[in-house]
Amino acid sequence: MVSQTAAPPPPVTSSPKDAPATEPTAPVYAPGELAALAARHGLTVSGARPSLPAYLRQLWGRRHFIAAFATAKLTAQYSQAKLGQVWQIMTPLLNATVYYFIFGVLMDTKRGVEDFVPFLVTGVFIWTFTSSSITAGTRAISGNIGLVRALHFPRASLPVALALQQLQQLLFSLGALTLILLVFGQFPRPSWLLAIPALALQAVFNTGVSMAVARLTAKTPDIAQLTPFVLRTWMYSSGVMWSLDHLLAGERVPHAVMVILEYNPAALYINLMRYALIDSYGASQLPPHVWAAAAGWALLCGVAGFVYFWKAEETYGRG
């Protein structure tokens, strides 16, 4: 039997016209050429940090958003409470009441302090303004992360708006403070007008610190957990519940510590408000050059805090 073997198929040859076309390769640019190409076509990096003057102009352009955002936050703060906005006044009043019984009565810090109730309530209200502004700053970015990632706007709008919210809340509380001052015999006089520049300086200081804290907590959220302990220590060293003038009298405290406590910015703003509103709180109880020191703290922290926050503008909401 003869076996038949199938012949192998002939090789397939392809002509040049049947060959697949070679895909064009992308041109390779040097970094400098890419930058020039982007500039020629008006392209910029998405979310890039603008220059400081441009950033200031953008922030000023969002001033209506900042004011509306602050007002909305203030309105919504106690929207679930039955007493509503009354808590804006009740919270510092209750704090002052607790401090009065603990420090004024039990620890007898009111001894030697004239008009102790106006002294204490003024200190509590003004300190609350600073502590609330800084606490709000810890949530400026993390608490609004959806807004930060969804919209393009100068991120400084958020800590500035939250600081403005605390200023609005303080202005509501000043009505209760005025009533307490009248009840305890502190009637309006020309020095009350000094409260305006004192609060303006404090507001600038608070905003600058709030912006610095906002950047720190955006990168390291754990700082927000430490903030209450830092603020509590700062409060005790600011003469909210007692007179630093009496505490520093004599030779019990080293001179360097005395200077640090006297020129502590929170103590400066509290003392300026007490000097403005309380008859018995005289200029002798203020440190030398108090207005220059208060203005210096406001300028330093306001400018430094703003620049420090701006330098990380393109990192917020990423990662």
VEXMAR-60300 format. One record per residue (C-alpha): residue number from 1; residue in three letters; x, y, z. Coordinates in steps of 0.001 Angstrom, whole numbers, plus 500000, padded with zeros to 6 digits. Layout:
% residues N
{seq->NUM&type->ALA&xx->X&yy->Y&zz->Z} .
...
//
This chain:
% residues 319
{seq->1&type->MET&xx->500000&yy->500000&zz->500000} .
{seq->2&type->VAL&xx->501397&yy->503319&zz->498989} .
{seq->3&type->SER&xx->500950&yy->506224&zz->501482} .
{seq->4&type->GLN&xx->500396&yy->509654&zz->500169} .
{seq->5&type->THR&xx->501835&yy->512628&zz->502098} .
{seq->6&type->ALA&xx->500203&yy->516010&zz->501724} .
{seq->7&type->ALA&xx->502526&yy->518603&zz->500295} .
{seq->8&type->PRO&xx->503204&yy->521581&zz->502660} .
{seq->9&type->PRO&xx->501413&yy->524802&zz->501754} .
{seq->10&type->PRO&xx->503453&yy->527317&zz->499849} .
{seq->11&type->PRO&xx->504898&yy->530163&zz->501982} .
{seq->12&type->VAL&xx->502812&yy->533291&zz->502105} .
{seq->13&type->THR&xx->504605&yy->536357&zz->501039} .
{seq->14&type->SER&xx->503352&yy->539843&zz->501596} .
{seq->15&type->SER&xx->503984&yy->542833&zz->499503} .
{seq->16&type->PRO&xx->505117&yy->546139&zz->501034} .
{seq->17&type->LYS&xx->501673&yy->547589&zz->500492} .
{seq->18&type->ASP&xx->500105&yy->544872&zz->502726} .
{seq->19&type->ALA&xx->502492&yy->545534&zz->505685} .
{seq->20&type->PRO&xx->500905&yy->547227&zz->508705} .
{seq->21&type->ALA&xx->501562&yy->550942&zz->508952} .
{seq->22&type->THR&xx->504000&yy->551996&zz->511663} .
{seq->23&type->GLU&xx->502360&yy->554211&zz->514361} .
{seq->24&type->PRO&xx->503931&yy->557665&zz->514561} .
{seq->25&type->THR&xx->505987&yy->558229&zz->517709} .
{seq->26&type->ALA&xx->505282&yy->561205&zz->519979} .
{seq->27&type->PRO&xx->507887&yy->563934&zz->519829} .
{seq->28&type->VAL&xx->510214&yy->564137&zz->522786} .
{seq->29&type->TYR&xx->510547&yy->567561&zz->524407} .
{seq->30&type->ALA&xx->513031&yy->568818&zz->526914} .
{seq->31&type->PRO&xx->511526&yy->570269&zz->530156} .
{seq->32&type->GLY&xx->512271&yy->573797&zz->529016} .
{seq->33&type->GLU&xx->510632&yy->573150&zz->525654} .
{seq->34&type->LEU&xx->507504&yy->571814&zz->527348} .
{seq->35&type->ALA&xx->507227&yy->574940&zz->529481} .
{seq->36&type->ALA&xx->507639&yy->577127&zz->526405} .
{seq->37&type->LEU&xx->505059&yy->575091&zz->524507} .
{seq->38&type->ALA&xx->502545&yy->575402&zz->527378} .
{seq->39&type->ALA&xx->503149&yy->579127&zz->527624} .
{seq->40&type->ARG&xx->502701&yy->579556&zz->523873} .
{seq->41&type->HIS&xx->499282&yy->577910&zz->524023} .
{seq->42&type->GLY&xx->498223&yy->579584&zz->527301} .
{seq->43&type->LEU&xx->498272&yy->576376&zz->529347} .
{seq->44&type->THR&xx->498868&yy->576300&zz->533117} .
{seq->45&type->VAL&xx->499188&yy->573555&zz->535711} .
{seq->46&type->SER&xx->495795&yy->572666&zz->537168} .
{seq->47&type->GLY&xx->495536&yy->573925&zz->540758} .
{seq->48&type->ALA&xx->498923&yy->575656&zz->540644} .
{seq->49&type->ARG&xx->499577&yy->578219&zz->543348} .
{seq->50&type->PRO&xx->499148&yy->581763&zz->542023} .
{seq->51&type->SER&xx->501445&yy->584597&zz->542955} .
{seq->52&type->LEU&xx->500737&yy->586319&zz->546241} .
{seq->53&type->PRO&xx->499269&yy->589506&zz->544648} .
{seq->54&type->ALA&xx->497069&yy->587392&zz->542346} .
{seq->55&type->TYR&xx->495996&yy->585290&zz->545311} .
{seq->56&type->LEU&xx->494995&yy->588392&zz->547246} .
{seq->57&type->ARG&xx->492937&yy->589584&zz->544271} .
{seq->58&type->GLN&xx->491222&yy->586198&zz->544013} .
{seq->59&type->LEU&xx->490438&yy->586270&zz->547734} .
{seq->60&type->TRP&xx->489008&yy->589786&zz->547492} .
{seq->61&type->GLY&xx->486879&yy->588642&zz->544564} .
{seq->62&type->ARG&xx->485381&yy->585934&zz->546810} .
{seq->63&type->ARG&xx->484524&yy->588380&zz->549619} .
{seq->64&type->HIS&xx->480779&yy->587923&zz->549129} .
{seq->65&type->PHE&xx->481167&yy->584141&zz->549283} .
{seq->66&type->ILE&xx->483241&yy->584482&zz->552470} .
{seq->67&type->ALA&xx->480606&yy->586647&zz->554165} .
{seq->68&type->ALA&xx->477736&yy->584382&zz->553059} .
{seq->69&type->PHE&xx->479608&yy->581231&zz->554107} .
{seq->70&type->ALA&xx->480341&yy->582688&zz->557564} .
{seq->71&type->THR&xx->476730&yy->583747&zz->558084} .
{seq->72&type->ALA&xx->475408&yy->580377&zz->556937} .
{seq->73&type->LYS&xx->477760&yy->578546&zz->559312} .
{seq->74&type->LEU&xx->476702&yy->580777&zz->562182} .
{seq->75&type->THR&xx->473005&yy->580241&zz->561463} .
{seq->76&type->ALA&xx->473380&yy->576480&zz->561147} .
{seq->77&type->GLN&xx->475555&yy->576099&zz->564241} .
{seq->78&type->TYR&xx->472650&yy->575791&zz->566675} .
{seq->79&type->SER&xx->469892&yy->574973&zz->564195} .
{seq->80&type->GLN&xx->469158&yy->571639&zz->565898} .
{seq->81&type->ALA&xx->468895&yy->573145&zz->569398} .
{seq->82&type->LYS&xx->465518&yy->574288&zz->570705} .
{seq->83&type->LEU&xx->466970&yy->577544&zz->572015} .
{seq->84&type->GLY&xx->468686&yy->578132&zz->568684} .
{seq->85&type->GLN&xx->470900&yy->581209&zz->568505} .
{seq->86&type->VAL&xx->470383&yy->581924&zz->572224} .
{seq->87&type->TRP&xx->473268&yy->579506&zz->572810} .
{seq->88&type->GLN&xx->475614&yy->582030&zz->571222} .
{seq->89&type->ILE&xx->475126&yy->584103&zz->574371} .
{seq->90&type->MET&xx->474408&yy->581329&zz->576868} .
{seq->91&type->THR&xx->477627&yy->579369&zz->576240} .
{seq->92&type->PRO&xx->480122&yy->582065&zz->577387} .
{seq->93&type->LEU&xx->477750&yy->583101&zz->580194} .
{seq->94&type->LEU&xx->477601&yy->579547&zz->581545} .
{seq->95&type->ASN&xx->481376&yy->579292&zz->581283} .
{seq->96&type->ALA&xx->481734&yy->582544&zz->583231} .
{seq->97&type->THR&xx->479332&yy->581266&zz->585902} .
{seq->98&type->VAL&xx->481303&yy->578047&zz->586348} .
{seq->99&type->TYR&xx->484601&yy->579925&zz->586508} .
{seq->100&type->TYR&xx->483159&yy->582349&zz->589054} .
{seq->101&type->PHE&xx->482198&yy->579628&zz->591514} .
{seq->102&type->ILE&xx->485353&yy->577544&zz->591004} .
{seq->103&type->PHE&xx->487961&yy->580283&zz->590875} .
{seq->104&type->GLY&xx->486239&yy->583321&zz->592350} .
{seq->105&type->VAL&xx->484507&yy->581604&zz->595284} .
{seq->106&type->LEU&xx->486306&yy->578317&zz->595972} .
{seq->107&type->MET&xx->489823&yy->579482&zz->595083} .
{seq->108&type->ASP&xx->489124&yy->583095&zz->596118} .
{seq->109&type->THR&xx->490851&yy->584655&zz->593111} .
{seq->110&type->LYS&xx->488435&yy->587593&zz->593366} .
{seq->111&type->ARG&xx->490282&yy->588881&zz->596445} .
{seq->112&type->GLY&xx->491883&yy->592204&zz->595640} .
{seq->113&type->VAL&xx->490202&yy->592455&zz->592224} .
{seq->114&type->GLU&xx->487687&yy->595270&zz->591960} .
{seq->115&type->ASP&xx->484547&yy->594618&zz->589898} .
{seq->116&type->PHE&xx->485420&yy->590923&zz->589713} .
{seq->117&type->VAL&xx->482286&yy->589873&zz->587804} .
{seq->118&type->PRO&xx->482830&yy->592372&zz->584926} .
{seq->119&type->PHE&xx->486528&yy->591481&zz->585066} .
{seq->120&type->LEU&xx->485796&yy->587770&zz->584748} .
{seq->121&type->VAL&xx->483013&yy->587965&zz->582157} .
{seq->122&type->THR&xx->485052&yy->590264&zz->579910} .
{seq->123&type->GLY&xx->487977&yy->587858&zz->580093} .
{seq->124&type->VAL&xx->485810&yy->584840&zz->579286} .
{seq->125&type->PHE&xx->484087&yy->586482&zz->576300} .
{seq->126&type->ILE&xx->487323&yy->587774&zz->574760} .
{seq->127&type->TRP&xx->489198&yy->584521&zz->575370} .
{seq->128&type->THR&xx->486337&yy->582544&zz->573816} .
{seq->129&type->PHE&xx->486738&yy->584619&zz->570648} .
{seq->130&type->THR&xx->490376&yy->583543&zz->570285} .
{seq->131&type->SER&xx->489948&yy->579900&zz->571293} .
{seq->132&type->SER&xx->486886&yy->579392&zz->569058} .
{seq->133&type->SER&xx->488661&yy->580937&zz->566056} .
{seq->134&type->ILE&xx->491652&yy->578624&zz->566446} .
{seq->135&type->THR&xx->489457&yy->575563&zz->567015} .
{seq->136&type->ALA&xx->487464&yy->576422&zz->563889} .
{seq->137&type->GLY&xx->490726&yy->576710&zz->561972} .
{seq->138&type->THR&xx->491563&yy->573075&zz->562729} .
{seq->139&type->ARG&xx->488464&yy->572072&zz->560729} .
{seq->140&type->ALA&xx->488779&yy->574633&zz->557933} .
{seq->141&type->ILE&xx->490128&yy->572193&zz->555333} .
{seq->142&type->SER&xx->489271&yy->568744&zz->556712} .
{seq->143&type->GLY&xx->485720&yy->569778&zz->557569} .
{seq->144&type->ASN&xx->485091&yy->571091&zz->554045} .
{seq->145&type->ILE&xx->487105&yy->568575&zz->552036} .
{seq->146&type->GLY&xx->484236&yy->567929&zz->549595} .
{seq->147&type->LEU&xx->484050&yy->571620&zz->548757} .
{seq->148&type->VAL&xx->487824&yy->571839&zz->548406} .
{seq->149&type->ARG&xx->487967&yy->568931&zz->545951} .
{seq->150&type->ALA&xx->484911&yy->569922&zz->543938} .
{seq->151&type->LEU&xx->485498&yy->573626&zz->543293} .
{seq->152&type->HIS&xx->488433&yy->575814&zz->542392} .
{seq->153&type->PHE&xx->488695&yy->578839&zz->544676} .
{seq->154&type->PRO&xx->491336&yy->580350&zz->546989} .
{seq->155&type->ARG&xx->491448&yy->577950&zz->549927} .
{seq->156&type->ALA&xx->492161&yy->580812&zz->552322} .
{seq->157&type->SER&xx->488474&yy->581687&zz->551943} .
{seq->158&type->LEU&xx->487638&yy->578878&zz->554377} .
{seq->159&type->PRO&xx->489718&yy->579837&zz->557453} .
{seq->160&type->VAL&xx->488959&yy->583519&zz->556845} .
{seq->161&type->ALA&xx->485215&yy->582768&zz->556705} .
{seq->162&type->LEU&xx->485364&yy->580703&zz->559896} .
{seq->163&type->ALA&xx->487263&yy->583460&zz->561698} .
{seq->164&type->LEU&xx->484619&yy->585918&zz->560489} .
{seq->165&type->GLN&xx->481943&yy->583590&zz->561844} .
{seq->166&type->GLN&xx->483538&yy->583755&zz->565302} .
{seq->167&type->LEU&xx->483693&yy->587548&zz->565092} .
{seq->168&type->GLN&xx->479991&yy->587652&zz->564246} .
{seq->169&type->GLN&xx->479271&yy->585406&zz->567207} .
{seq->170&type->LEU&xx->481290&yy->587670&zz->569489} .
{seq->171&type->LEU&xx->479316&yy->590701&zz->568325} .
{seq->172&type->PHE&xx->476113&yy->588915&zz->569353} .
{seq->173&type->SER&xx->477649&yy->588080&zz->572732} .
{seq->174&type->LEU&xx->478707&yy->591681&zz->573339} .
{seq->175&type->GLY&xx->475050&yy->592522&zz->573894} .
{seq->176&type->ALA&xx->475000&yy->590202&zz->576917} .
{seq->177&type->LEU&xx->478368&yy->591550&zz->578072} .
{seq->178&type->THR&xx->477069&yy->595118&zz->577892} .
{seq->179&type->LEU&xx->474026&yy->594180&zz->579961} .
{seq->180&type->ILE&xx->476212&yy->592572&zz->582638} .
{seq->181&type->LEU&xx->478452&yy->595627&zz->582757} .
{seq->182&type->LEU&xx->475430&yy->597893&zz->583243} .
{seq->183&type->VAL&xx->474013&yy->595682&zz->586008} .
{seq->184&type->PHE&xx->477324&yy->595863&zz->587897} .
{seq->185&type->GLY&xx->477672&yy->599621&zz->587581} .
{seq->186&type->GLN&xx->479886&yy->599953&zz->584506} .
{seq->187&type->PHE&xx->478226&yy->602611&zz->582380} .
{seq->188&type->PRO&xx->479259&yy->603774&zz->578885} .
{seq->189&type->ARG&xx->482118&yy->606259&zz->578760} .
{seq->190&type->PRO&xx->484498&yy->607472&zz->576025} .
{seq->191&type->SER&xx->487013&yy->604703&zz->576752} .
{seq->192&type->TRP&xx->484479&yy->602126&zz->575507} .
{seq->193&type->LEU&xx->485403&yy->603255&zz->571979} .
{seq->194&type->LEU&xx->488839&yy->601700&zz->572530} .
{seq->195&type->ALA&xx->487136&yy->598314&zz->572304} .
{seq->196&type->ILE&xx->486821&yy->598803&zz->568527} .
{seq->197&type->PRO&xx->490561&yy->598897&zz->567680} .
{seq->198&type->ALA&xx->491270&yy->596259&zz->570339} .
{seq->199&type->LEU&xx->488802&yy->593828&zz->568747} .
{seq->200&type->ALA&xx->490047&yy->594673&zz->565254} .
{seq->201&type->LEU&xx->493617&yy->593794&zz->566241} .
{seq->202&type->GLN&xx->492460&yy->590622&zz->567944} .
{seq->203&type->ALA&xx->490441&yy->589591&zz->564874} .
{seq->204&type->VAL&xx->493527&yy->589947&zz->562639} .
{seq->205&type->PHE&xx->495617&yy->587967&zz->565114} .
{seq->206&type->ASN&xx->492984&yy->585215&zz->565374} .
{seq->207&type->THR&xx->492664&yy->584951&zz->561588} .
{seq->208&type->GLY&xx->496408&yy->584581&zz->561097} .
{seq->209&type->VAL&xx->496738&yy->581877&zz->563753} .
{seq->210&type->SER&xx->493650&yy->580122&zz->562391} .
{seq->211&type->MET&xx->495183&yy->579988&zz->558907} .
{seq->212&type->ALA&xx->498443&yy->578565&zz->560231} .
{seq->213&type->VAL&xx->496567&yy->575916&zz->562204} .
{seq->214&type->ALA&xx->494425&yy->575122&zz->559137} .
{seq->215&type->ARG&xx->497519&yy->574245&zz->557107} .
{seq->216&type->LEU&xx->499055&yy->572200&zz->559921} .
{seq->217&type->THR&xx->495922&yy->570139&zz->560538} .
{seq->218&type->ALA&xx->495326&yy->569625&zz->556801} .
{seq->219&type->LYS&xx->498668&yy->567830&zz->556667} .
{seq->220&type->THR&xx->498663&yy->566297&zz->560170} .
{seq->221&type->PRO&xx->495105&yy->565761&zz->561472} .
{seq->222&type->ASP&xx->496386&yy->564610&zz->564870} .
{seq->223&type->ILE&xx->497175&yy->568232&zz->565726} .
{seq->224&type->ALA&xx->493430&yy->568858&zz->566052} .
{seq->225&type->GLN&xx->493378&yy->566404&zz->568974} .
{seq->226&type->LEU&xx->496141&yy->568294&zz->570778} .
{seq->227&type->THR&xx->494653&yy->571744&zz->570224} .
{seq->228&type->PRO&xx->492199&yy->571666&zz->573201} .
{seq->229&type->PHE&xx->495052&yy->570910&zz->575627} .
{seq->230&type->VAL&xx->497187&yy->573710&zz->574208} .
{seq->231&type->LEU&xx->494284&yy->576156&zz->574406} .
{seq->232&type->ARG&xx->493467&yy->575181&zz->577987} .
{seq->233&type->THR&xx->497057&yy->575793&zz->579070} .
{seq->234&type->TRP&xx->497082&yy->579085&zz->577176} .
{seq->235&type->MET&xx->493859&yy->580161&zz->578899} .
{seq->236&type->TYR&xx->495265&yy->579560&zz->582370} .
{seq->237&type->SER&xx->498330&yy->581647&zz->581537} .
{seq->238&type->SER&xx->496312&yy->584537&zz->580087} .
{seq->239&type->GLY&xx->494656&yy->585833&zz->583243} .
{seq->240&type->VAL&xx->491105&yy->584980&zz->582245} .
{seq->241&type->MET&xx->490019&yy->584006&zz->585771} .
{seq->242&type->TRP&xx->492526&yy->585942&zz->587851} .
{seq->243&type->SER&xx->494618&yy->589074&zz->587757} .
{seq->244&type->LEU&xx->498060&yy->588594&zz->586246} .
{seq->245&type->ASP&xx->499010&yy->591901&zz->587869} .
{seq->246&type->HIS&xx->498492&yy->590378&zz->591327} .
{seq->247&type->LEU&xx->500035&yy->587057&zz->590346} .
{seq->248&type->LEU&xx->503228&yy->588699&zz->589093} .
{seq->249&type->ALA&xx->503569&yy->591071&zz->592055} .
{seq->250&type->GLY&xx->506627&yy->590561&zz->594229} .
{seq->251&type->GLU&xx->509628&yy->588341&zz->593555} .
{seq->252&type->ARG&xx->507823&yy->585006&zz->593285} .
{seq->253&type->VAL&xx->508030&yy->584853&zz->589471} .
{seq->254&type->PRO&xx->511296&yy->585208&zz->587490} .
{seq->255&type->HIS&xx->511456&yy->588361&zz->585391} .
{seq->256&type->ALA&xx->511652&yy->586466&zz->582091} .
{seq->257&type->VAL&xx->508469&yy->584541&zz->582931} .
{seq->258&type->MET&xx->506803&yy->587795&zz->583957} .
{seq->259&type->VAL&xx->507570&yy->589395&zz->580595} .
{seq->260&type->ILE&xx->506314&yy->586333&zz->578685} .
{seq->261&type->LEU&xx->503029&yy->586300&zz->580588} .
{seq->262&type->GLU&xx->502514&yy->590062&zz->580284} .
{seq->263&type->TYR&xx->503115&yy->590111&zz->576526} .
{seq->264&type->ASN&xx->501196&yy->586924&zz->575843} .
{seq->265&type->PRO&xx->498929&yy->588080&zz->572964} .
{seq->266&type->ALA&xx->495733&yy->586645&zz->574461} .
{seq->267&type->ALA&xx->496434&yy->588459&zz->577737} .
{seq->268&type->LEU&xx->497139&yy->591708&zz->575863} .
{seq->269&type->TYR&xx->493788&yy->591694&zz->574072} .
{seq->270&type->ILE&xx->491900&yy->590719&zz->577228} .
{seq->271&type->ASN&xx->493589&yy->593476&zz->579219} .
{seq->272&type->LEU&xx->492888&yy->596075&zz->576535} .
{seq->273&type->MET&xx->489190&yy->595202&zz->576600} .
{seq->274&type->ARG&xx->489122&yy->595345&zz->580404} .
{seq->275&type->TYR&xx->490836&yy->598727&zz->580297} .
{seq->276&type->ALA&xx->488277&yy->599979&zz->577790} .
{seq->277&type->LEU&xx->485156&yy->598699&zz->579571} .
{seq->278&type->ILE&xx->485862&yy->598594&zz->583325} .
{seq->279&type->ASP&xx->486312&yy->601798&zz->585348} .
{seq->280&type->SER&xx->488543&yy->600283&zz->588010} .
{seq->281&type->TYR&xx->490928&yy->598695&zz->585511} .
{seq->282&type->GLY&xx->493513&yy->601439&zz->585042} .
{seq->283&type->ALA&xx->496484&yy->602026&zz->582791} .
{seq->284&type->SER&xx->498826&yy->600997&zz->585623} .
{seq->285&type->GLN&xx->497635&yy->597405&zz->585179} .
{seq->286&type->LEU&xx->498716&yy->597328&zz->581545} .
{seq->287&type->PRO&xx->502273&yy->596491&zz->580441} .
{seq->288&type->PRO&xx->504319&yy->599290&zz->578820} .
{seq->289&type->HIS&xx->503695&yy->599943&zz->575113} .
{seq->290&type->VAL&xx->500629&yy->597681&zz->575210} .
{seq->291&type->TRP&xx->499064&yy->599028&zz->572014} .
{seq->292&type->ALA&xx->502310&yy->598646&zz->570074} .
{seq->293&type->ALA&xx->502666&yy->595076&zz->571348} .
{seq->294&type->ALA&xx->499062&yy->594227&zz->570444} .
{seq->295&type->ALA&xx->499484&yy->595706&zz->566961} .
{seq->296&type->GLY&xx->502791&yy->593878&zz->566524} .
{seq->297&type->TRP&xx->501243&yy->590505&zz->567356} .
{seq->298&type->ALA&xx->498347&yy->591175&zz->564976} .
{seq->299&type->LEU&xx->500660&yy->592203&zz->562113} .
{seq->300&type->LEU&xx->503129&yy->589379&zz->562670} .
{seq->301&type->CYS&xx->500587&yy->586574&zz->562971} .
{seq->302&type->GLY&xx->498220&yy->587999&zz->560364} .
{seq->303&type->VAL&xx->500868&yy->588289&zz->557637} .
{seq->304&type->ALA&xx->502890&yy->585208&zz->558582} .
{seq->305&type->GLY&xx->499797&yy->583030&zz->558924} .
{seq->306&type->PHE&xx->498454&yy->584139&zz->555554} .
{seq->307&type->VAL&xx->501755&yy->583568&zz->553714} .
{seq->308&type->TYR&xx->502270&yy->580211&zz->555456} .
{seq->309&type->PHE&xx->498818&yy->579055&zz->554355} .
{seq->310&type->TRP&xx->499262&yy->580372&zz->550793} .
{seq->311&type->LYS&xx->502525&yy->578467&zz->550287} .
{seq->312&type->ALA&xx->500646&yy->575144&zz->550532} .
{seq->313&type->GLU&xx->497696&yy->576241&zz->548380} .
{seq->314&type->GLU&xx->498156&yy->573552&zz->545725} .
{seq->315&type->THR&xx->498331&yy->570702&zz->548275} .
{seq->316&type->TYR&xx->494940&yy->571126&zz->549949} .
{seq->317&type->GLY&xx->492460&yy->568374&zz->549180} .
{seq->318&type->ARG&xx->495047&yy->566120&zz->547536} .
{seq->319&type->GLY&xx->496216&yy->562758&zz->548731} .
//
